[in-house]
Amino acid sequence: MSGAPSSPRAEESKPKKKSSKCEDVAPDGRVRVAVRVRPFNKADHGDTSICMQIDGNQITIDNGERSSTFNYDNVIQGTQADVYAAIGETMLQDAFSGYNATIFAYGQTGSGKTYSMLGADNPEHEGLLPRICKELFELCQELQAEDPTLIIKIQVSFVEVYNEKIRDLLEFEGSNLPRPTNANELRDLKLKEDKK
């Protein structure tokens, strides 16, 4: 992500370029993969042995018997603000340039997905999604202040895939249903295959 603007405001929106191969590809034309390495916590049961070495955006795993090296676009060991700077700013810029943007958080239970995405009830610990939403609406207000006739449409999906079931985590919003008090009250989504 080197060379990316420090915020979506830092670079003018560029018109969407059409390609004969794919009509909806972000400017760098690929999926970006980031890894967040969390510090040790109680889920580690006191095991503080380190089998991983980080060198820039490269992680080497060595369990004493075998060693493997993996390359990523970003390896993040820092704060929630670091996660936003590495991932959120570029995604927001792509979205304001007219491209679709998706975040897919994957990992074991307890690995920090929810904390990275949502954070804690403290501005310093806000996750990626609240930071993106705040910046998104601030940018919308700035654009509408410049052009009061501007209409901005925002579409958002927030889903969970767990035990081979997909749940819409925003399903209860705007409905007449009371807000679910636990995950068992969320409705499962049905997958439909696109037959193109």
C-alpha positions in Angstrom: 0.0 0.0 0.0 3.0 2.3 -0.3 2.3 5.4 -2.1 -1.4 5.4 -1.1 -2.8 8.7 -0.1 -2.9 9.5 3.6 -6.7 9.9 3.4 -9.3 9.9 0.6 -9.3 13.7 0.8 -5.6 13.7 -0.2 -6.3 12.6 -3.7 -9.0 13.8 -6.1 -11.4 11.1 -7.2 -10.4 9.5 -10.4 -12.9 8.4 -13.0 -13.6 4.7 -13.2 -11.7 3.1 -16.0 -13.4 0.3 -17.9 -11.6 -2.8 -19.0 -12.7 -5.3 -21.5 -11.7 -8.1 -19.1 -13.4 -6.8 -15.9 -15.6 -3.7 -15.6 -15.4 -3.2 -11.8 -11.7 -3.5 -10.7 -10.1 -1.2 -8.2 -7.2 1.0 -9.5 -4.5 -1.5 -8.5 -6.7 -4.2 -10.0 -6.3 -6.9 -7.3 -7.4 -8.3 -4.0 -5.2 -7.0 -1.2 -4.4 -9.3 1.8 -3.5 -8.0 5.2 -2.6 -9.9 8.3 -3.0 -8.5 11.8 -0.8 -10.2 14.4 -2.3 -9.8 17.8 -0.3 -9.8 21.1 -0.4 -12.7 23.4 -3.5 -12.9 25.6 -5.2 -15.3 28.0 -6.4 -17.5 25.2 -2.8 -18.6 24.8 -2.8 -20.2 28.2 0.6 -18.8 29.1 2.3 -20.2 26.0 4.6 -17.4 24.9 6.8 -19.4 22.6 7.4 -17.5 19.4 7.4 -19.5 16.2 6.9 -16.5 13.9 9.3 -13.9 12.5 8.0 -10.7 10.8 10.1 -8.9 8.2 8.2 -6.0 6.6 5.2 -7.6 4.9 6.6 -11.2 5.1 5.9 -13.7 7.9 8.1 -16.8 8.4 6.6 -19.6 10.5 9.1 -22.1 12.0 7.9 -24.8 14.4 11.4 -26.3 14.7 10.7 -29.0 12.2 9.6 -27.0 9.2 9.7 -23.4 8.0 7.4 -21.6 5.7 7.4 -18.0 4.5 4.3 -16.0 3.4 4.1 -12.6 1.7 1.2 -10.1 2.3 0.3 -6.6 1.2 0.3 -5.6 4.9 1.4 -7.1 8.1 0.0 -5.1 11.0 1.2 -5.4 14.6 0.1 -2.1 15.8 -3.0 -0.2 17.0 -6.5 0.1 15.6 -5.4 3.4 14.0 -2.6 1.4 12.2 -5.2 -1.0 10.9 -7.3 1.8 9.5 -4.3 3.5 8.0 -3.2 0.3 6.3 -6.7 -0.9 5.1 -9.5 1.5 5.7 -8.1 4.6 4.0 -7.4 2.9 0.7 -10.8 1.1 0.7 -12.6 4.4 1.3 -10.7 6.0 -1.6 -11.6 3.1 -3.9 -15.3 3.4 -2.8 -15.3 7.1 -3.5 -13.8 6.4 -6.9 -16.8 4.3 -7.7 -15.4 0.8 -6.9 -16.9 -1.9 -4.7 -15.0 -2.5 -1.5 -15.2 -5.5 0.7 -13.5 -6.5 4.0 -13.3 -10.2 4.8 -12.1 -11.0 8.3 -11.0 -14.6 8.7 -9.5 -16.4 11.6 -10.0 -18.7 14.6 -12.4 -17.9 17.4 -10.6 -15.5 19.7 -8.0 -14.4 17.2 -9.2 -10.7 17.2 -11.6 -10.4 14.2 -14.3 -8.7 16.1 -11.9 -6.4 17.9 -10.2 -5.4 14.6 -13.5 -4.8 12.9 -15.6 -3.2 15.6 -13.2 -2.4 18.4 -14.1 -1.4 22.0 -16.3 1.3 23.4 -13.4 3.8 23.5 -12.3 6.2 20.7 -8.7 5.0 20.8 -9.9 1.4 20.4 -12.5 2.0 17.7 -12.3 -0.7 15.0 -12.1 -0.5 11.3 -15.8 -0.3 10.6 -16.6 2.6 12.9 -13.6 4.6 11.6 -14.6 3.9 7.9 -18.2 5.0 8.6 -17.1 8.2 10.4 -14.8 9.2 7.6 -17.4 8.1 4.9 -20.1 10.4 6.3 -17.6 13.3 6.9 -16.6 13.0 3.2 -20.3 12.9 2.2 -21.0 16.1 4.2 -18.0 17.9 2.6 -19.1 16.9 -0.9 -22.7 18.0 -0.2 -21.5 21.3 1.3 -19.7 21.9 -2.0 -22.7 20.8 -4.1 -26.1 20.8 -2.3 -27.8 19.1 -5.3 -25.5 16.1 -4.9 -27.2 12.9 -4.1 -25.0 10.2 -2.5 -26.2 6.5 -2.2 -24.5 4.2 0.2 -25.2 0.5 0.4 -23.7 -1.6 3.2 -23.9 -5.3 4.1 -22.5 -6.8 7.3 -22.7 -10.6 7.4 -21.3 -13.4 9.5 -20.3 -16.8 8.2 -20.2 -19.3 11.0 -20.8 -23.0 11.0 -21.6 -22.9 7.3 -24.5 -20.4 7.9 -24.6 -16.8 6.7 -26.3 -14.3 8.9 -27.2 -10.7 8.0 -26.0 -8.8 11.1 -28.0 -5.7 10.0 -31.2 -7.6 9.3 -33.0 -6.2 12.3 -32.2 -2.6 11.5 -35.2 -0.8 10.1 -37.5 -3.7 10.6 -40.4 -4.0 13.1 -38.4 -6.8 14.8 -36.8 -6.1 18.2 -33.0 -6.0 18.2 -31.7 -9.5 18.8 -30.1 -10.0 22.2 -27.9 -12.9 21.0 -26.6 -14.5 17.8 -29.3 -17.3 17.9 -32.0 -14.6 17.2 -30.5 -13.6 13.9 -32.0 -15.0 10.7 -30.0 -17.1 8.3 -29.6 -15.9 4.8 -30.3 -18.2 1.8 -27.6 -18.4 -0.8 -28.7 -18.3 -4.5 -26.4 -19.2 -7.3 -26.0 -16.6 -10.1 -26.5 -18.6 -13.3 -24.7 -16.2 -15.7 
